[in-house]
Amino acid sequence: MTSLVELRVLEGPNLYFPRAAIKLTLDTGVLSDAPEDAVRRLATRVGLTRVRPGAPGSGFRQRAVLRVVEQLVRQVAREAGTTRLGIRVRPTSDSARIVVAYPWRDRSRARALGEAVAGVLDGLPARTAPDAAALEDLVADAAEAVRGVEPGPRPTTIRPRVPVVAVTGTNGKTTTSRMVAHVARHAGRHVGWSNTDGVYVDGVLVEAGDYSGPSGAGRVLAHREVDFAVTETARGGILLKGIGLVHNDVSVVTNVTADHLGLHGIDTVDQLAEVKAVVPWITRKDGWAVLNADDPRVHAMRRTTRARWWIFTRDPDGPAVRETLDAGGRVTTVIDGWICVLRPDADPDPLVELVEVPMTLSGLSRFNVENALAAASASLAAGLDRDDVVGGLRDFTPDAEHNPGRMNFFTVPTDRGPVTVVMDLAHNEVGLEAMVEIMRGVRSPGGRVLLGLGVVGDRTRDLIESLGEIAGRDADLVAIGHKAKYFRDRTQAELDAWLREGLGHVGVGPDDVASYDTELESLVALVAQAAPGDVVGLMCHAERQECYDWIASVGGTPDGTEVLRDKVRAARAAQEVQAG
């Protein structure tokens, strides 16, 4: 069995280095199981004079293997002619596998180094100590193989020619980046924007597809008319390809919560936060890192960025506010219902009332309040005019035109009267809880929450069951709507069973929940069962346009700013009457 599990070329800043790097995943079982003398001999050959191998399979052995492999990479590189090489070595959840990363300038030769190191491990005898001469030849041959390879092309990482705002986070990054792009257009800038839907120039989709990775930034900046760029930077792009830009001018981190765990070596929320922290890590020293101070993992990123701090928080009196102002930074917060900016030794600057920012639903949507704070901070940090920031926040609405697929509200007529429909991605626990919170905020007293529940396949079983639990706990009626386009190596039967398992944890029986093959079918079925005062919510990912089209075909209309405000106010007033 080969020791090389994966060799990945990262084209730009990444989890390990702020520049292009090679990432190797190596199976080191031959060293993990080897006699102690075998580990010592290899360590000596690569220049480690003191090493404590520990017993095979022990924690001491795992740490010894990390040191030995790091030194092996360095020694092969040195004998091949590279005298200085930064190396990062990390364990994984599999004790027999490790990750090795090192920067590269010449692609072919850098790949050859990784393959040569794996070749040394492949050449070690199993369960016996290697002969000293044979070991000498293994390492020398590996170095010779690297020397014989042509250098190859250089990295394609782009040095931006225009201001770049880079947005990342688990929830809210798409809404926040759309708001920033909208504000910049309001200011008359020619805006390029990349995200999971595609590449947009001045609000027009020019290339469809998932461009949240390094190619997205390149596609945006390839349009010569663009003079302001907004890039949505997803976890997968950072891990699999690296970031496509040398730096950004303003970075935004919305939050970090459990999502996509168990993929690409990221098993914990802390590890996920480390991935997201790459975005502020590469922010220019004279730029701004816009960080959510209400999320401890995000707030901690201020210690790893060179940039100035600009935090946003719903707590204007928290210690993070004082610390940031003392450090000469900026704060965006809420005071007396106003979005305000705080600067050192100055009175608060009230930008706009929350009730005038449609995305916040008159302050009902806690997460969209945070997104508005983040977008205001990033826009000001990028040098956009204050009046344009205020104007952009006031006319950015939660509809299919401005924010497709994120908290889109509709009024749909039925035989019994009009029903409110909410469509949102709601792809994890936090997103679903936020969606239900908003649905409850617009329903009439006595009205029900009817939920179209669904999930994409690349989530852990625990997360899928958790979504079922939340739905069963917080909704009055649940229907499962599957997303065949996003099963991702799962089966519909598996996903259905796990969602039902979670529903069962909170007492929802199998006969109480219908399953449908598509999101649209679940939406149609729920609207058919809804009464006036009820709110129908759909976790929509695969069939957004089909659902929009069906709503229009039955006479449904998007809720404008005034309609939404009236729904929120009416629900609040009715709830206050009922309570008092």
N, C-alpha and C positions, 0 to 999 in steps of 0.2 A: 504494500500500500504506500502511495506517495505521501510525503509529509506536507506537500503544498495543497492546502484545502482551497485557498483562494488567493489570487493576486489581483488587486484592484488599483487602477491608476486614478488618483484624485487630481483633478485638473486645477484646483485652486485651494484657497484656505479651507481647512477641515478641522476635525476634532483634535488632531494631533499637532498640526503646524499651521501657521498663518500664511502658508504658500503651498504650491503643488507638492504632493507626496505620494509615495507608494505605500499601500497597506497590504501586508501579508497576513493571512491567517494560516498558522502552521500547526500540524498535528505533531506534538513532541512526545508522543507515547514511548518512542524508542529511548528517550532520556528519562522520562518519568519512571519507567520500569527497569532501567539499567542498574547494574551493580554500582556502588558508590565509587569504586575505583575507575569505572568507565567515565563517569561524569568528571572526576578529577583530571583524568588524562586529557579530555577535550578542553577543559578549562585551562589547563597548563599550556596546551598548544595555541590557544587564542590569546594568551597573555594574562590570564587570571591566576595569580599566584596563591591566593587564599580564597577558598570556597568551602562551604559546609553543605555537602550534597543532601544529607538527611536520608532517611529510609525511603525506598521506593513507594510512591503514592502518598507521601506525607506532605503537610503544608511546607515544611522546610525544603523538601525536594522541589516543590512547585516554584518557590522563590529562587532556589539555586538555578533551576532551568531558565528562568527569566534572565538572570544575570549572564549565564553562559551563552544563551542564544544572542543576547544583545552584543556581547563581546565577539561572538562568531561573525555577526554581520559586520561589525566594525573592522575585524581583522581581515576578512575577505576583501572588503572595500579598500583597506589600506594597502594590501598586497597587490590589488588591481590598479592602484595609483591614486585613490581618493584619500587624502590624508586627514580631512576633517569632514565628519558626517554626523549630523544630529540624528538621534535614534530614540524612539519611544517604544517601550515594550509593556504590554498589559496582559493580565490574565483574563480569562473568560469564565462563564459559568460552567464550562466543561474543563475540568482540571488538566486534561491532556492537550488542550488547545490554547494557544496564545496568539496575540496580535502584535505584529512588529510594524512600525511605520518609520519612514525616513524621507526627507525632502528629495526632490529630483530636479535636475536641469536638462538632462539628456534622457529622453524616454526609453530608448532601446537598451541603453547600458544600465539604466536603473531597473528595468524589468529583469535584465539578465542577472543582476546582483541578487534579486529575490529568488530567482530560479536556481542560482548557484548555491545559495545558502540551504535551500530545501534539498538540493542534491547531496550536500554534506550529510544532512540528517538521514537521507535515504541510504547513504553508504555505510552508516554505522551498523555494526552487528547487533542483533537482538540478544539481550540478556547476557552479554559477555563484554569484557573490556577490550577495546580495539588495540591492535598492535600499533606501537608508537610510529613506526615507519609508514604504515598504511594510513594512519591518521594525518601524518604530515602530508602525504600525497593527496588525500581528500581535500584538504584546505588549499593546498597549492594549486591543484587542478581547478578548483572552483574559481580562484582568483585569475588563473590563466584564461578560463572561459569568459570571464567578464571583460578582461583586457582585449580579447579578440572581437568584441562586438562593436559595431559602429555606434557613435553616440546617439543618433536618432534626433527627432524633432524636439524643440523646446516647448515649454508649457504655453497654453493658449489663454492664460488668465488675462483679463482685460483691465487696463487702467482707465477708469471712467473719464470722459471729457465733459460730463455734465453732472450737476448735483444728483446724488442717489440717496433715496430713503429706503432702507431695507427693513422689512417687517417680518418677525417670526413670532412663534408662540403656539400653544396647543389650540386654544379657542380664540376667535376674534381677529385673527390675522388678516383674513380676507376682507371682513367688514372694515377694519382699520385702514388697510392699504387702499381700499376703494374710496374711503373718505378722504384720505390724503391726496389721492389722485384727483378727486373731485374738487377739493379746495385749490389745488394747483391750476386746474383748468379754469376755475372761477377767477384766478389771478391772471389769466391770459397766457399761461405757459403752455407749450406744446408737450404734452405728457405722454410718456411711454410707460406701460405698466404690464408686468408679467405675473401670472398666478396659475393655479391649477386648472383654470378654464382655457387659458391661452395668452396671447400677447395682444395688447390693446394699444392703439395710438390715437390720442385725442378721443377716447371713448368708443372707438370703432375696433371690433375684433378683426385683426389682420391675420392671425394664425391661431387655429384652434388646437388644443392639446394641453397636456400637463407641462407647463413651463415654470414650475416652482424650483427647478434645479438650475445648474450653471448655464445651460443653454438659453434659459429665459432672459437672463441679463444681457447676454450677447445679442439675442434677437431684438431686444428693445433698443439697445445702443446702436444697432446696425441701421436704424432709421435716422437719417441725418437731420430730419426736421425736429427730432426730439431734443428738448432743452431741459427736461426735468424727468427723472426716472424714479419709479416706485417698483420695488421688487418684493414679491412675497417669497420668503425663503423657508421651505419645508424641511422637516427632519430628514426625509429620505434623500433629498438632494445633497444635503451636507454630508451624510454618511456614505452615499454611493458614488458621488462625483466630485464633491467639494463645491465651494462657492465660486462662481465664475468671475468675480471681481477682486481686484487686489485690495480694495477698501470700499467703504461707504462713507457718506458724509453724516448721515443720521441713521441710527439703528433704533428699532422699537422691539421690545419683547413684551407681549401682552400678558402671558401667564404660562405656567407649566403644570399640567395635570396628567394623570395616567392616560396614555393613548399610544397605540402601536407598540406596546411593550412586548418583549419576546421576539422582536425582529432585529436582524443585523447586529446582534450582540448588545442591544439595549434592553435591559431587564428590569430596571428600577426607574422611578421618577427622578431620582438624583442623577442618574446617568443621562436621562433625557434632558435634564436641565443643562448638563455639561455640553450636550450637543447644541442646544439653542444658544448657549453663551458664546459660540463662535461668532455670531453676528455682531454683538457689541465688541468682541475681542478685536475685530478688524476695523472698527470705526476710527476715522482719522483723529489724531490727537487734538486738533482744533475743532472737531465736530462734537456731536451730542449723542449720548446714549440715553434713550427714553425708556425708563424702566418702571414696571408696576411695583410700587413700594408696598402694596397690600399682599403681594405674593413673596414670601421670604426667599424662595429660591431665585426669583428674578431680581429682587432687591440686592441679593448677595453678588450679583454680576457686576455691580459698581466697582468691586475690588479687582476685577480681571480686565477691565477696559482702560485704555489710555485716554479715552474721550472724557469730556465734561459730563456731569450727571444732570439729567432732567427727569425727575420722577413724576409720576401721577398717582394720586391716591384719593380715596373718598373721605379720608380722615385729615382735616386741615390742621389738627393739633397733635398729630403723632410725632414720635421721636425722629422718624425718617425725614420729616419736614425740616425740623431744626438742624439735623445733621447736614442735609443737603444745602440749605441756605448758608450754614456756617462754612461750607466748603466752596461757596461761590456759585452754586448751581441754581437750578430753576425748579419750580414745583407747579403743577397744575392740579387743582383740587376743586371741591364744591363748597361754597360758603353761602348760606342763606338762599340756597336754590340756584345759585349762579356758578357757572364755570369760571374760575378765577386763576390768574397766573400770579405766583409769588416770586419776588426777586429779593435779594439781600437788601436790607435797610430801605425798604420801600413799602408803600401801602399796596394791598391787593389790587390787581387790575381785573375788574369784572368784565368778561368777554360777552357772555350771552346767558340768558336764563335757560335752565334745563327744559322748561316747558316749550321753549322756542326751538329746541333741537329735536326734530321728528324721530330720529333714531332711538331716542331714549324713551319714547312713548310716555311723555310727560313725567319722566323719571321712574316709570314703572320697571323698565328693563335695567336691572342693576349692571348686567354685563355690557349692555350698550352704552350706559353711562361711562363705564371704564373705557370702552372703545372710543367714545367721543373725547374723553380726556387725553387718551393716547394720540388720537389724530390731531387734536388742537396743539398738543406739545410738539409733535413731529413737524407739523406745518410751520409753526413759529420758529422752531429750531433750524429748519431748512431755509429760513429767511423770507418766507412768504408774508405779505403785508397783513397786519392785524385785521383790517376791515374785510379782506378777502377770506381770512379764516372764519370770521363771524358769519359772513354771507354764505360761505360753503357749508358750514354746519347747519345753517337755517334751512337751506334748500336741498339737502341730501335726505332722501326719504326711503323708508324700508319697502321698496316696491321692486318689481321685476326689472325696471329700467336702471335704477341706481345700485341695487344690491340683490341681484337675482339669487334665489335659493337661501337667503338669510332673513328670517323673520318677516316674510312677505305675508301681508294681511289682505283678505278678500271678503266681500259680502256676496254670498251665494243664495239666490232665491230657491225656496222649496215650496211644496204644496201647503206646508204649515206655517210658512213665514221665512224671513231671511235668517241665514246662519253665518256665523263668522268662521272662516277657514284660515289657519296659519300654516305656512310651509317653512321648514327650516332644515338645515343639514343635521343638526343635533347628533353628531356622530360618536359621542362618548357620554359618560355619566354626567359630567358638568354641563355639557350642552343640552342634554335632555332635561335636566332639572331646571335649567334656565328657561327652556321652552315652556315647560309646564307652569312655571311661576308666572310667565306672561299670559298664558292661556287663562289661568285663574284670575288674573287681574282685569280681564276684559269680559268675563262671563257675567251674566246676570245672577242675582241671588236665586238659588234653586236650579241654576243651569248646570249642565254636565260638561266634563272634559272627556272628549272622545279622541283616542290617539291611534294613529297609524304607525305601528312599531316596525322597525326594520334595522338591519345591520349589514355592514360589509364583512367579507369573509376573513380578512387579515387581522382580526382581533382575537385576543385570547378567550378561551372558554369562560373564564371567570368574568371578564368584562361583558361578554354577551349575556351571561346569566344576570349580571348586575343591571343591565339595561332592562331585562325582563322584570326584575324586582321593582325598579323605579316606576316602570309603566304600570305594573299591577298595583303598586302602592298609591300612586298619585292620580291615575286616570280612572274614570267611572266606567269606561268601556274601551276595550283594546281589540284591534284587529292587526294581524301581522301582514305586512306587505313586503314581499321579497324583492331583492335587487340582483337579478340573474347576471347582469353585466359586471357585478362586483363580488361574485362568490369567491374568487381568488383561491382556488384549490380546495375550497370547502364544497359541500353539497347542500342543496336546499333542505334536505331532510335533517342534516346535522344542525344547521342554523336554527331551523324550526324547533327542533327538540331542545336545544340549549336555551332559546328564548322562553319556551314553555316551562323549562325547569326553573328558570328565574321567576316566572309568573307564579308557579306553584309554591315557591318559598313564601309568598305573601298571601296564599290562600285562593289564588285564581285557578279554577279548575280547567281541565282541557276542553270541556264542552262550552266554556264561557268565552272562548276566543276562536274566531275564524281566521283561517290563513288564506292568503291570495298570492298568486304567482307574481303579481306586479304591484308597484306602489299605486298606480292609477286605480286598479281594481279595489284596493283597500280604501282609497279616498272616496270613490263612488259609493261603496257600501256604507261607509260611516256617515256621509252626508245624507244618504237615504234614511238613516235612523235618527238623524239629529232633529231637534225641535228648536224654535226660537229661544234665545238665551243660552243655548249650548255653544261650545266652541270645539271645532274639529281641528286637530293638529296632525300634520303629516311629516314624518322624518324622511325628507325627500332628498335623494342623491342621484338616482339613475334616470328618472323620467320627469325631470323638472319641466321641460317644454311640453310634454304630453299632458301633464297636469294643468299647466297654464291654459293650454288649448281647450281642455275639457271644461274648465271653469268658465272660460269665455263662451263656449258653445251652449251652456245652460243659462246664460245671462248674468254670470257672476262678474263683478267689477273689482278692480284693485281699490283698496282703501287709501284715499289721499290723507294728507296731513290733518285736515280739519275733521274728517270722518273718524280717524284713529283717536284724535284728541277727545272727540265727543263720546266715543265708546269707553275710553278709560274713565272719563269724568262721570258718565252715567253709571258705570259699574261701581265706582267708588261711592257715589252718592247713595245708590241703592243699598250697598253694603253697610254704609253708616246708618241709614234709616233702620235696617234690619238689626243692627247691633244696638242701636239706642232706643 
